Amino acid sequence: MGFVKTPEEIARIEHVMANPRFVTAEMLNVDFLSDPDVVAHILPPPLEPADQPRLSAMVGRWRSNCVGDYCGGAIYVAARHEGVEGDYVLAMYMDADPAIIFGRDLFGEPKKQATSQLYRAGSTFHAWVDRAGTRLIELRADLPEELGPSEAGGNNFNFKARPATSGAGLEEDALLTLATFKTTIYAARAGTGSVTLAGTVHDPLDELPVTSVLGARFIECDLAAQSRVVTSVPAQDFLPYHHGRHDDWSALDTESAALTVAG
């Protein structure tokens, strides 16, 4: 029965989980500098700020060997841990349940459901992420420079944590994970761009100042990923960041509104 997997089925599933691939990807990125104090404030310990207070806003679409086709976007913060440089995934939005669940459970990515679009007209690009009626991320770019194919790598920092069953605190200490990506780039373009961030009580991206834009790029690529646990973080230390990576459940109170109307 499908609810109880056989050893053969488990081996097949876990092989994909250990070797996820995200292919025929199209990603538009705009890199920008922000307030160093803000960057230091939003990075959970033990992550430290990189040399520059750099953030990246990305919108893209992918196919995969594990979660089907999906679209989405993210905000990354340049960080380091014990000499390893990488991007902390501050916020991430996807339009499909498999992509959301897979990334949350396996890597610890702070994925939420949203819609996104990515359009291109020659060297001009326009992309955005919308959630609950708010355009959280909007990117525009003019990318006249063709860079051609290349190979690249990258690191993403995430945290895996669970709320306590009682609703107070975390169930156990959080885990800092490091996802490494091997990227085969088939085509790339570079140039100038702009980023506009908006916010809600659940997604306060408007708290991230855009002090200057460093540049923009668009790539078509395949990505192969692997992830591992780097260290643990005391539950109480990570708790403020954990709640910041999720919706504010207290702001989704429709019971009180209903009682007010009824009264």
Buried (B, 14 or more C-beta within 10 A) or exposed (E): EEEEEEEEEEEEEEEBEEEBBBEEBBBBBBBBBBBEEBBEEBBBEBBEBBEEBBBBBBBBBBBBEBBEEBBBBBBBBBBBBEEEEBBBBBBBBBBBEBBBEBBBEBBBBBBBBBBBEBEBEEBEBBBBBBBEEBEBBBBBBBBEEEBEEEEEEBBBBBBBBEBEEEEEEBEEBBBBBBBBBBBBBEBBBBBBBBBBBBEBEBBBBEEBBBEEBBBBBBBBBBBBBEBEEBEBBEBEBBBEBBEBBEBBEEEEEEEEEEEEEEE
